[in-house]
Amino acid sequence: MQHAFEAGTLVAIVAGIVGYFVVLRRSAFAAHSLSHIGFAGAAGAVLVGVSPVVGLLLFTSVGGIGMSVLGVRAANRDVQIGTVLSFMLGLGVLFISLYTGYATEAYSILFGEILGISEMDVRVTAVASIVILCVVVVVFRPLLFASLDEDVAEAKGLPMHMLGIVFMLLVALATSVAVQVVGVLLIFSLMVTPAAIAQRLAKRPWRALVLSVIIALGSTWLGLTVAFYEPYPVSFFITSIVFILYLLVRLSQARIKTVHSH
Amino acid sequence: MQTGSMAVSASIEPVVTAQNLVAGYPNKIVWRDASFSFNRGELVAVIGPNGAGKTTLFRLLLGLQQPVSGTIRIFNEPPRRGNSRIGYVPQRHVIDSETNIESLELVHLAFCGHLWGFHVSAKFGRKTALVALDAVGATELAHQPLSALSGGELQRIFLAEALVSNPDLLLLDEPLSSLDIRRTSELVQLVDKLVRSRNVTALLVAHDINPLLPYLDKVVYMANGKVATGKPKDVLTSDRLSALYDTQVEVIRDSRGNIAIIGVEVHHGDE
């Protein structure tokens, strides 16, 4: 359980931070796609006898660079991305069917199984998290500027291509470690929704970022605590908590709007 | 006569000069043989139909594109990317109803967005940003989210963004396109005020020249791969524009000085 909290904390922090940029750049679908691409990597890693995280990191990094090289427009082309996604999922299914070991591996990749995380994987998560944090500290302001006002940032000489690649790599890293907690299919609950809630509530980027991390952390800790007492998946609790928060914020903002318009 | 001409020539200092400039790509020329000179403190309109290459001129000035041939110099140097003496207001912005960030942040980023890692000077940027917002009359919009602003208000914020580095040259790409008559007039007057009070040069791309006419020093008219530059009264004539379009064009003035350009099968003012 201690490992679960350690890894969960690290994941929530980096997912909250990277998720802020994912929502800002309207790249939620790209983030979602990367997790599916990672699935094939994770399943392949299990087949080969290596930890799934390694496969995730490899496949998401390559996929992230690929998407970035193809250009921003390509990352938004739903149909093309979707086609590649389904192929990747199919690959993953193949790898899993070839694997003659424990069948629960597939389940844990798809839905997360943080409770059973090994010390080795916690270390890998820690290293990935430190890398992410260091990169974010360096690129935070230029990436924010490039995301908010592309043309002016370009005119001011910001390296737009490089920033795009760095962003996708950050998403790849964060997604890979987040899959351990909530799995490939529920990645939104850590990578997108906390940041989406935070952006609705805060008008300053720094505050929205911190709020995003707080929401992700709170949901993860609460989810882990409840899962300790109730025999249901951690990822279900985290996803539900985040979902309820989102609903509450949307509802309260809609009511404020109605009050103001009278 | 001496005092009169001295008052005029004191401010003649070329900011942008071009000689036989050809723009576009080797296999796709957009316009050619452009020679012009814009001086400090001038308000210049860049007019022409869609696709004539107005934005190309800006890309050349910003160092984002290289000329096919000819020379272009800004402040006596070749154009380069990231020249802080140029303030740029582009046409597109990704701001939509989801962008909850407050205006001050955007203007602040224009000041320090190119700084990597930790920077103490970023804190002082907020003051500079507020000054820029004040210059465009948008101080009360500072803490409003961008998503809540109207078209006219947003244009002021984008202008503040461009002013934050205290530029000597302002490039505004179609700032009036989404504005109604009153907001157009307000923005044009604001740009004119900034040009005169700061003694900066401003190039403004527009579809309709009429709102700008009372304030213009020069006009750049682009059409049909050709460029005509000069004072409005010299360029906006039937003869000059007919030569530009290779077809009979009539320029008509009404009693208030408004101009209508008749006889051209191109999209003026269409989006």
Interface residues (C-beta under 8 A of the other chain):
Chain A: V137 V138 V139 R141 P142 L144 F145 A146 L148 D149 E150 D151 V152 A153 E154 A155 K156 G157 L158 Q199 R200 A202 K203 R204 P205 A208
Chain B: L62 L64 R81 G82 S84 I86 Y88 V89 P90 Q91 R92 H93 V94 E98 T99 N100 I101 E102 E105 L106 L109 A110 C112 G113 H114 L115 W116 G117 F118 H119 A122 H143 P145 E161 A162
